[in-house]
């Protein structure tokens, strides 16, 4: 039976994209203790600092992909009846419910570890649930939920030729305006606010609406994107302090340069990752490599891995930190491997259960 006419074909190699992105997320969280543990200007610190900082593209990459997939899948559904109701129903069940459940799990575990009674802090839990602070990674849900709220209205705007033609420019301008306002008023928790990621979301939307055409363009420009990624990463990671010191007397220029460099890094990382996934993912499937089946599985349950892996890391650090005190770097690497594989196994198992969506969505 052929699929409906208005249903776009599934882009299979995006599972590899998700797999790489989720491995980057796990690596960021696993290496964070090493960056804090080792003294600056030591080889160990520099090594872990590089990976921890370079992999910071992971959250923007997931937001880019979420935008791409939503606009790719829903652009043909604008004329369907009640599609908005269906859209919000799915997100409420498969995103918001797991968020609430895992916020409660992390909150209770952390209170018990601290020797406190969780029920006595119910008001604090509600506040943390609202702010996405029950654990360090849960702020991502606030961003994605904000995006889901505005997505249908942005999609409707794509009907307008003036908006669709220059779509990325509107998002660049909006994030630039937010950046200027933040510099002036110093908003709190900007990393949890959607406007901080409008550029990657805008380009993801543009990709989703013009996928085949833009993929062909990017394949031809892949080396330019790679140079942009390396340059943006190097400047963002190692030259930000120099930029601030050199341009301190010209604050407008200083903040503009920092804004441009940071977004060149994150956006080029998203695009290079997409190109890499297409090249490697397609070839891997043709050859039927076992590693491609593993990465596909990682990508399929990436949401579950994202939710579960901090719990594995938490247990590892409570139980095994002292055992690896003399070999701290080895312990960090093993904690990454353990948290990735164990959370993957849990997510795969939960996915097969009827009620598993409560914990890992769908």
Secondary structure, DSSP 4 states (H G I P E B T S, - for coil): -PPPTTSPPP-TTHHHHHHHHHHHHHHHHHHHHHHHHSPTTSHHHHHHHHHHHHTTHHHHHHHHHHHHHHHHHHGGGTTSTTHHHHHHHHHIIIIIHHHHHHHHHHHHHHHHHTT--GGGGHHHHHHHHHHT-SSTTTHHHHHHHHHHHHHHHHHHHTTSHHHHHTHHHHHHHHHHHHHHHHHHH--S-GGGSGGGGHHHHHHHHHHHHTHHHHHHHHHHTHHHHHHHHHHHHHHHHHSHHHHHHHTTT-HHHHHHHHHHHHHHHHHHHHHHHHHHHHHHHHHHHHHT-HHHHHHHHHHHTHHHHHHHHHHHHHHHHHHHTTTTGGGHHHHHHHHHHHHHHHHHHHHHHHHTSTTTHHHH--
